[in-house]
Amino acid sequence: MTLAAMIKKEANGFTPLENIVRNVGGWHLFMRVRCLMPHVNPLMGFTVIEVIVAMSIMLFISAQVLVSFSSLRENATLTRGAQEFAFNIRRAQNMALAVAPVTIGGVSHIPQSIGIRISSKEGSNTKYFFFSDINDDKKYTDPSERIEPDINLPQGIIMSAINGAIPGNPEVHILFYSPEASMLLTNFNGLTIPAPFIPLKVTLNGPAGGTRVVTVRMSGQVSVGNP
């Protein structure tokens, strides 16, 4: 029997909600809900208060699902940004191993080293870039050394901390020297980062507080993990 037929079957033109629920197979669920309110006659329809309570519960559950989904999406974005950063460090290493020519300012030359410049300073902590240490001063000097445009982290993701960076100018250079891609880690003035800060750890943060750490070891190994 269809729902419309059940409604028409009642002589007075009204079918209690429990009769409809029972006929469409939801009687057990309906009775469980009604049993939570023993002062209510189960043969009666839902009251306005009951409907409001039910809607409130559904809205609460929906809100929890949305919060969980947002957190899941941010974690996925954070992980992707960290993995892309780690991939580009390996890419710089491979460029140094290949000893391939690079083009800077329209001029092609074979670099003695390939580096990545990173910073946790506000305004610079959402991006990084490749450079060639043309001046051999073990640091990024000026735009004449840049190989490619900025590589941006995913929206909302920042580099919040870099161990070994000087607090006043938290800039670090990850350098790979050809032809063996031997690694050198230096701070903003080109000085080698002290051994206590090795391996290098770069902390990435998301807007909701999620964290990933990219670890760079002197052996050339790069890994992504949680704090």
C-alpha positions in Angstrom: 0.0 0.0 0.0 1.4 3.4 -0.9 1.8 6.3 1.5 -1.0 8.2 -0.2 -3.4 5.2 0.0 -2.7 4.9 3.7 -3.5 8.5 4.3 -6.8 8.3 2.3 -7.8 5.1 4.1 -8.4 7.0 7.4 -12.1 8.0 7.6 -11.4 11.3 9.3 -8.7 12.2 6.8 -5.8 12.0 9.3 -3.3 9.2 9.7 -1.1 9.3 12.9 2.6 9.5 12.1 3.3 6.2 13.9 1.0 4.3 11.5 2.9 5.6 8.5 6.3 4.8 10.1 5.1 1.3 11.0 3.9 0.5 7.5 7.1 1.8 5.8 9.4 -0.3 8.1 10.6 2.2 10.6 8.4 1.3 13.6 11.3 0.0 15.7 13.3 3.1 15.3 10.2 5.2 16.1 9.5 3.3 19.3 13.1 3.6 20.5 12.8 7.4 20.2 9.4 7.4 21.9 10.7 5.2 24.7 13.2 7.9 25.6 10.2 10.0 26.6 8.1 7.7 28.8 5.6 10.4 29.7 4.4 10.6 26.1 1.7 8.2 24.8 3.4 6.3 21.9 0.1 6.3 20.0 0.2 10.1 19.7 2.0 12.0 16.9 5.2 14.0 17.4 4.9 17.2 19.3 6.5 20.5 18.3 9.0 20.1 21.1 10.0 16.6 19.9 10.5 17.9 16.4 12.7 20.7 17.7 14.8 18.3 19.7 15.2 16.0 16.8 16.2 18.8 14.5 18.7 20.1 17.1 20.3 16.6 17.3 20.6 16.4 13.5 22.1 19.9 13.3 24.6 19.0 16.1 25.6 15.9 14.2 25.9 17.8 10.9 28.2 20.4 12.6 30.5 17.7 14.0 30.7 16.1 10.5 31.6 19.4 8.9 34.3 20.1 11.5 35.8 16.6 11.0 35.7 17.1 7.2 37.4 20.5 7.5 40.1 19.1 9.7 40.6 16.1 7.4 40.9 18.5 4.4 43.5 20.7 6.1 45.6 17.7 7.2 45.6 16.5 3.6 46.6 19.9 2.3 49.4 20.2 4.9 50.7 16.8 4.1 50.7 17.6 0.4 52.6 20.9 1.0 55.2 19.1 3.1 55.7 16.3 0.5 56.0 18.8 -2.4 58.7 20.7 -0.4 60.6 17.4 0.3 60.3 16.5 -3.4 61.8 19.9 -4.5 64.7 19.4 -2.1 65.4 16.0 -3.8 65.0 17.7 -7.1 67.8 20.2 -6.2 69.9 17.3 -5.2 69.3 15.6 -8.6 70.1 18.8 -10.5 73.4 18.9 -8.8 74.1 15.3 -9.6 73.2 15.8 -13.2 75.6 18.7 -13.6 73.2 20.1 -16.2 73.3 23.7 -17.4 70.8 26.1 -16.0 69.5 29.4 -17.5 69.7 32.5 -15.3 68.9 35.9 -16.8 68.8 34.4 -20.2 72.4 33.1 -19.9 73.1 29.4 -19.7 75.9 28.1 -17.4 76.8 25.0 -15.5 76.4 25.8 -11.8 78.8 24.5 -9.2 75.9 24.2 -6.7 72.2 24.2 -6.6 70.4 25.6 -3.6 67.0 26.2 -2.1 66.4 29.3 -0.1 63.8 29.0 2.8 62.7 31.4 5.5 60.3 31.3 8.5 60.1 35.1 8.5 56.6 36.6 8.0 56.1 37.5 4.4 58.7 34.9 3.2 57.4 31.9 5.0 54.8 30.8 2.4 57.3 30.3 -0.4 60.8 29.1 -1.4 62.9 29.0 -4.5 65.9 27.5 -6.3 69.1 29.4 -6.9 72.6 28.9 -8.1 75.5 30.1 -5.9 77.3 32.0 -8.6 79.3 34.1 -6.2 80.4 31.0 -4.2 79.5 32.8 -0.9 77.4 29.8 0.3 74.2 31.8 0.3 71.5 33.4 -1.9 72.8 36.9 -2.7 70.4 38.6 -5.2 67.9 37.9 -8.0 70.7 37.3 -10.5 71.2 33.9 -8.8 67.6 32.7 -9.0 66.9 29.8 -11.3 63.1 29.6 -11.1 60.2 31.7 -9.8 58.8 31.3 -6.3 57.3 27.9 -5.3 54.3 28.7 -3.1 53.1 26.5 -0.3 49.4 25.5 -0.4 47.1 28.3 0.8 47.1 28.8 4.5 50.4 26.7 5.1 53.4 28.5 6.5 57.0 27.6 7.5 56.7 28.4 11.2 60.2 27.3 12.4 63.6 26.2 11.0 66.1 24.9 13.5 69.5 26.4 13.1 68.1 29.7 11.7 69.2 32.9 13.4 66.1 34.4 15.2 66.5 37.9 13.8 66.8 36.7 10.2 65.5 33.1 10.0 66.8 32.3 6.5 68.4 29.0 5.6 70.1 27.7 2.5 70.1 24.1 1.5 73.0 23.7 -1.0 74.1 20.7 -3.1 77.5 20.8 -4.8 78.2 19.1 -8.1 79.2 16.5 -9.1 78.5 14.4 -6.0 75.6 16.5 -4.6 77.4 16.9 -1.3 75.2 19.0 1.0 75.9 22.2 2.9 73.4 24.0 5.2 74.0 27.7 5.9 72.2 30.5 7.6 71.4 34.0 6.1 75.0 35.2 6.2 76.5 32.0 4.6 77.8 30.5 7.8 77.5 26.7 8.2 74.7 25.7 10.6 76.3 24.1 13.7 76.2 20.4 14.2 73.7 20.5 17.2 71.0 21.7 14.7 71.6 18.8 12.3 69.5 17.3 10.9 67.7 20.3 9.7 64.0 20.4 10.6 61.5 22.6 8.9 58.1 22.9 10.6 55.1 23.6 8.5 51.8 24.7 10.2 48.2 24.9 9.0 45.6 27.5 9.9 43.9 25.2 12.4 47.1 24.2 14.1 48.1 21.1 12.2 51.8 20.5 11.9 54.2 18.6 9.7 58.0 18.4 10.0 60.3 18.0 7.0 63.7 16.6 8.1 66.8 17.0 6.0 69.8 14.9 6.9 73.4 15.4 5.7 73.3 12.1 3.9 70.7 13.7 1.6 67.8 11.8 3.0 64.6 13.9 3.2 61.5 12.7 5.2 58.1 14.1 6.2 56.5 13.3 9.5 54.6 14.6 12.6 56.3 16.5 15.4 
